[in-house]
Amino acid sequence: MPDADNNSLTNALSAVSTLIGYIGTEVATSQCFDRVVWPQRSYNNFRIHNAWKAALLMPLGGPLQTAALKTIDALFKNGLMRGARLGHMLGTCFFPDSGLEYTLYQNGARCAVGHIRNGIWPRVLGDMPMLVAANAEVKDEEQHEDGRRKLSETRQMTLVSHLSITIAKSDTGREKSVLIKGDIDAVTLRTFLAIITSEITGIAVAIIVAAVWRSAWMVLWLAPLLLKLISACFPVPRNPFTPEPLEGDSQEDNDPQAAFFYLENGQGLQIIEGPLRIVRPFFRHYGHPKRQRWNELVQIAVVIAFGINFPVGLVVSILCMPVPLQCMWTGYVLYVTIALYISRYTQGESFLTTEERVAEALVFAEENPGQTSVLFEAAQDYVLEVNLSRTVHNSFGLAKEHAFRILESRSEVETPLLPT
């Protein structure tokens, strides 16, 4: 009878594990692997106060095979599997494509339309919480038929974000400065600590399995950690921030005739202002991987290994594990699947990232006006000061009117069409 009970329990656990594989395989997105292959950006905001996000919501020991297949498909589609220096990185896990476009304005004139590749600033603005309090300060009005003005009714609260980027001065005149490091340098100790924290639950279960059952199957719970560490040890090198060459006789980094990059997306209307040669590189080649075949192959192998981790664990748990260990494995995979669901719908793609760090600093500066300056170290010789002004409007049309008043604020001279 005990054997019959064990067989029944084993069959039940097998059915549950298979069900988890079905319902969980679609929850993970390819953004999981975007994070894995760019650890410098993915964990740039790892701090003690937010370590719980990594520990509870970022393990990757669940069913990732569908996300891995889509990631590998993109690599094949872009020609990266053909050989060294073949294919292109844009649109893969190495360099995701935002799919956004900007409209460039200078001196109040529409100059060009360009494609935003892996632009960091639109994602920063998209990660910021809604500024509801500002709605009381903006008096959106509409025109009556008889010419009188009235306050507009709220159709949809639309955010207009105006981000200004300049070269930082040695003395900003603020009480304190928040300096945020770029995310294209070597992997640091902070990154490795964040990776270990992100798999702390798997480490804990592996320790229990080793201590109680003295089983070598503990490696199944450690596999995601080992894969992340391998990826972090062999990151693809990336292009640093490089300003565009100066044109004409201009010798100023902060060109008095700033450019305005205007874009519309699901996070409202965004205007990014700054010298053309300073801002536009962030929309083009900042962070683009340099071709280094060995590192590329290591990252591709890591993605494939993540894809087969769950199927291998499922087969091993059914065929080789005793019932208690099978219960442990099934329970842990169920936990990881739930964590992936929670992370997916709570902006988990931005957890601990550079974008989250900049957004937090801008929110703090917004709540303490005139006291804090936000600095971004794009390169060793280029520290940028970032300032943000946001307003909330009662409709998309009124928000767009406000945005175009900003764009037309410098309309003295028309400029010719610029190449994109």
Secondary structure, 3 states (H helix, E strand, C coil): CHHHHHHHHHHHHHHHHHHHHHHHCCCCCCHHHHHHHCHHHHCCCCCCCCHHHHHHHCCCCCCCHHHHHHHHHHHHHCCCCCCCCCCCCECECCECCCCEEEEEEECCEEEEEEEECCCHHHHHHHHCCCCHHHHHCCCCEEECCCCCEEECCCCCCEEEEEEEEEECCCCCCCCEEEEEECCCCCCCHHHHHHHHHHCHHHHHHHHHHHHHCCCHHHHHHHHHHHHHHHHHHCCCCECCCCCCCCCCCCCCCCCCCCEEEEEEECCEEEEEEECHHHHHHHHCCCCCECCCHHHHHHHHHHHHHHHHHHHHHHHHHHHCCCHHHHHHHHHHHHHHHHHHHHHHCCCHHHCCCHHHHHHHHHHHHHHCCCCEEEEEEEECCEEEEEEEEEEEECCHHHHHHHHHHHHCCCCCCCCCCCCC
